[in-house]
Structures are given as structure tokens and as C-alpha cells.
Amino acid sequence: MAIEHIAELLRALAHPLRLQILDAVCAAELSVGEIEEVTGIGQPGLSQQLAVLRKAELVVTQRTGKQVFYRVDGERMQVLAHYLGGRLGGAGPALPAGGGDSAAAGETAVTVRGGAAGFARVLR
């Protein structure tokens, strides 16, 4: 995969709302209305963010009647994870704990969500 292409994928991932959407459609295929309900992201912002994810081919769509369903493109995410894992020596550095998380000093917690692509959160 070309470096420019990897950079495009990383730019698409580098937004809190898009990560929230990917997290929602990671576990199950959801309609736009369901994504809106789960994430709390209203229209037209949701449509704008879904368009970025579609363009980067990080989500796959399926039309059923008038509804469009979204799911994570597992293959695409695997390629990206493989590329990054190879660059990080197979194991990335620990991620800093986010804002209001309270973990005991020295405690490390990892949560991985199942599905086509897993997202992990590491607390230090």
C-alpha cells in the first residue's frame, strides 16, 4: 500500500466523530438512523463524516429498500493495522489515558471490542 494511501486513511481516522462512528459500526451493521441514535451525532454532521469514511473506504454500505446500512470494512482495517504494526515493531507504544479517566498509578487496562476490527484503549 502506498504511503500516500496510508496517509489518506490516517487522515480519515483522525477525527473524534469518525472514530465514534467506526466504533459504533464495528460491532454491528447499522442504518444511518441507528448510528445517529447510538452516537448522538445529528444530521448533517453525520452524513458529512460518513462521506469521509466512505471515500476512504473504511466503511462498506449496503442498501436495503430506502435504508443504507454501514459496517466497518474489516479487510481495509486489517491492512492498515498490519502496516502500522510492522512500522511499530509489532507492538505500539502505550496510549495515554484520555481526559477524565481515573486509573490507579501504574495500572494498565486494555479493552478490545470484537468484530471485524478491534479498537483498544490502554490506560496507564
N, C-alpha and C positions, 0 to 999 in steps of 0.2 A: 504494500500500500504506500503510495507516495506521501512524502512529508506534508505537502500542501493539503492533501486529503485528510490526513490525521489532524492537522491544524483546524480545518473546517469542522470536523467532528467535535474537537475540543471546544471550539467557539460556541457550537450549538449546545454543548453541555454546560457551558459557563454562565448559567443564569439560574437563580433560585427557583423561579416559577417553572422553568423547563425541567429542572431536576425533580420538582414536586410532581409534575405531570408524569414523568418517567417512573417515578416511584409508584404512582397510582396504577399505571397500566402494566407494571412489571408483574404483578400478581395475577391479574385477570384482564381479559379483553373488555374494554368499557366503551360505552357510547359517549358522545360529547356531553350530553346531559348528566351522565353518571360521573364523568371526570369533573365537571363543574361542581357537582354535589360533594364529591369526595375532597376536592382540593379547595373549594371556596373561591376559585378564580372565576370571575364573571366575564361575560361577553363584553366587548370584542377582544379583550386581552387574551382569553383562552384560545380563540381562533388564531390570533397572531402568533402565539407561542407554538401551537400545534403546526402551523405552517412552517415554522423554522425547523421543527423536529422532522416533519415530512420531507422537507428539502434536503436535510442531512441524511435522510433515510434511516433515522434512528427508531422510527415507528412505522408499523405496517397498518394499512387501513383495509377494512372490508365493509362494503355497503350491503345492508340488508334492508330492502324496502327504502324508506326515506332516511333511515338512520345510518350513520357511519360509525363503525367501531374501530378502536385503536388498540394496538398492543405493541410492546417493545419488539424490535427486530433483534432477536436473540443472536443470530449469526453476526450481524453488524457489531453488536456489543462485544461478542466474543473476540472478534478480530481486533477491536480497539483494546480490549483488556489484554490480549496476547501481546500486542505491540508495546503497550505501556509496561507490562510485566517484564518483557525482555529488556526494556531500557532501564528498569529499576532493579535488575538482577533477580527477578522472580518475586521479590517482596518489597513493597513500597514502604516508605517511611511512615511512621505513625502519624495519623492526622490529629491536629489539635482539637481539643474539646470545643464544641460550639457554645456560644453565648452563656445561657443560664444553666448549663448542665453542671451538676454537682457530683463529682466522683471523688472518692477518698484519695488522698495523696498516694501516688504510686499504683493505683488501681487501674487496670486496663480491662475494658469491656468491648466485646465485638459482637455486633448483631448483624446477621446476614439474612436477607429475605429471600425466599425461594422463588422459582420462576425461571424464565428464560435468561434473565440477567440478575445478578445479585448485587445489592448495594450494601456496603458495610459502613458502620460508624464506629470509630475507635475513640474511646475516652481514656485520657491519661490522668 
